């Protein structure tokens, strides 16, 4: 194509890219028809070469923001007993979509976002989800996760782990809300122990051991003594004399 009119951009190239984005954002991973990444990458390449980088980036971000606003509104209407699972679905869907959207827009990312805006597409897309979705609901979500963690098998551990991992990727500051929750699934969340913390931990361990001993656990000497008495009291072999 030697020339790209605004109508060409809007009706041919952006229309095709928008449909691909919608597939990745609205259909469960693996359920939509395969997307030709070569075709999509080529469309982005042509738009950038024809000086539509700024328009393409604006259209992409506006469209993603629209979809995320719809997701956030949906989450507002979800009851507490389903909220963790619904939020988990949104997280998995979005991070899966990022794995497709970012590669498709690689050329725009390199020659417009990085070179002129001094950021990168994945960072900006994560910021958008944080501001429009997770920031809006995290104060409700995390207490529900703490409650679920205290009830075995309420939420599968794999779901909790994925939630904590993605929430940390979105904003590490979320861990401050409930550090112990995140430390169950992520390393190095809690601060390093001080000498006082270590002494307190040793004391707690000692008290636990004493409590277990009082209940008869781990008393090997007592157990061996009991076995010895049992053997002494047992009848001997019959006298053959």
N, C-alpha and C positions, 0 to 999 in steps of 0.2 A: 504494500500500500504506500503510494507516494505521498498521500495527504490524508489527514484524519480530521474530519469536521466535528464540531461539537455533537451533532446528531449521531455521527458514526461512533464517537466515544460513548455516548449515553445509551444508544439503542443496541449497539453490537457488543462492544468490549465490556463496559461496566455491567450491562445486563447479564452477560455470561458469567462474569466474576461474582456478581451479587448472588446469582442462583447457586453457584458452587459454595459460597460462604454460608448461605441458608441451609444447604444440605448438611454441612458440617456442624452447624449450630442447632438444628432442629430435629435431626434424625439420630436415633441411638447409634453409637459407633458400630460400623460393620453392616448396618441395615440399609444404607442407601446405595444407589448404583455407583460403580467406580467412577471417580473423577479423573480426567486426563490431565495430570499435572503438567505434562509437556505443553498441552494446548493452553492451559491457564497461565503458565509461566510466559509463554509466547505472547499472550494478550497483554500481560503486564509490561513486558519488554517493549512492545510496540507503543503502548501508552506513554511510557517514560521517554522513549526516543522521539515521540511527537509532542513533547513538552506538556504532557498532561499529569505529571507527577503530583503536583500540588492538589489538583482536582481529585485525582485517584485516591490520594491519602485522606483527603477530607471526606470523600464519599465512603471509604472503608470505615473510618472511625465513626462517622455519623450512623452508618448502618449497624455496626456492632453495638453502639450505645443504645440504639432503638431496641434491638433484640434483648439486651441486658436489662433495660428498663422494664420490658414485659416480663422477664424472668423474676425480677425483684417484686413486681406487683403480684405475681403468682405466689411467691413465697410468703408474702404478707397474709394471704388468705389460707395458708396451710395450718392445720391444727398441730399442737405440740407433739402428739404421739407419732406424727408422720414427718415432722420437720427435718430431723436429722437425715432421713433417707432422701427426702426431696432435695435438700441442700447438697447431699452427696452426689446425687444425679447431676445437678447443675455443675458442680466442680469437675466431675469426670468428663462431662460433655464438653466443657469449655477447654480444659487442658488437652483433650483429644483434638478439638478443633484447632487449637494453636499449633499442634503438630502438622496440620495441613495448611493453614492460612499463612504461617510465617514462611515456609518454603516457596509457596506460590508467589509471594510478594518479595522474594529475595532481591530481585534487581532494583525494585523501588527502594527497598531498605538500604541497599548499598549506595546507590547514586542520588538518593534524595534525603531519606530520614537520617542516615548516619553522617553524610557529608554536609548537609545544610541545616538539619535540626539538631545535630549532635546528640542523638539518642538512638534507640533501635526499636524495631516494631514490636518484638516480644515484650520488652519492658513497658511500652506504652499500652499494649493490650492487657497486660497484667494490672497496670494502674487503673484502667477503665473498669475492670471487673471488681477491683478492690473498692473503688469509690462508689460504684453504682449498685453493687450486690453485697459483698462481704461486709463492708463498713456499715451498711444499713441493718444487717441482721446478726452480726457477731455477738452483740450483747445478749441476744436471745439464744443464739446457737450454743455458745460455750457452756453456760449453765446446764442446758439440756444434755450436752455430751458428758459433763461431770456426773449428772444423775444417772445416765445410762451406763457409765463405767462402773458405778456402784451396784448395778443389778446384772449379775452374770447372764450372758447370752441374750441380753436385751438388744444389743447391736453387735454384729460380728466384729471381732478384733480387726479384721482386714479393712473394714469400712472405717473404723475409728482411726486406724493408722494412716489410711489414704487421706482422710479429712485433715488430720494434724499436719501431714506432709504438705498438702496443697495450701492450707491456711498459712503455714510458715513461708511458703514460696510467695504468697500474695503479700504478706506483711509480717515480718518477724516480730513486730511489736505485739501481735495478737497473743504471743506466748506469755506476755506479762499479765494478762487477765487471769490465767490459771496455769502457772508454770508446772505444777505437778501433773496435770493432765497431759501436757505436751511432752514432759520428760518421760512418760510411760512409753512413748512411741518414737521419740527423737533424741539423739545423743546431744550432750553438752548444752541442754536448755537451762538446767539449774546452775547457779554459781558454784564454783569450787568450794569444797568444805573447808572451813577454818579449823584451827586446833580445838576451839570450843565445840564446834559441830561434831568433830571426831570423838571427843570425850563423851558428849551426850549420846552419840550413836553407840559407843562401847557400853555405856551404862544401860541403854535400852536393850541391847543384845543380852547383857548379863541378866537383867531382870526377866527377860523372856526365857532364857535358859533355866533360871531358878524356878519360874512358874511351871515349865515343862517337867522339871525334875520332881516338883511337888505332886504332879499328876502321875508320876511313875514312868515318864518317858526318859530313855537314855541312861537308866541306872544300871550299867553293866555289872557292877560289883554286887548289887542287890540281887540281880537276876541270876548271877552265877552261884551266889550263896543259896538262893532258893532252890536252884537245880541240885546243889550238893545235898541239901536237906532232904529233897525228894528222893534222891538215890539212897541216902542212908535209911530212910523209912521204908523203902521198897523191900518186899520179901526176897530173901536170897534163893539161890538155886536149891533144888531138892537134894537132901542128903542121901547119897547112894550107899553109904557104909552099911 
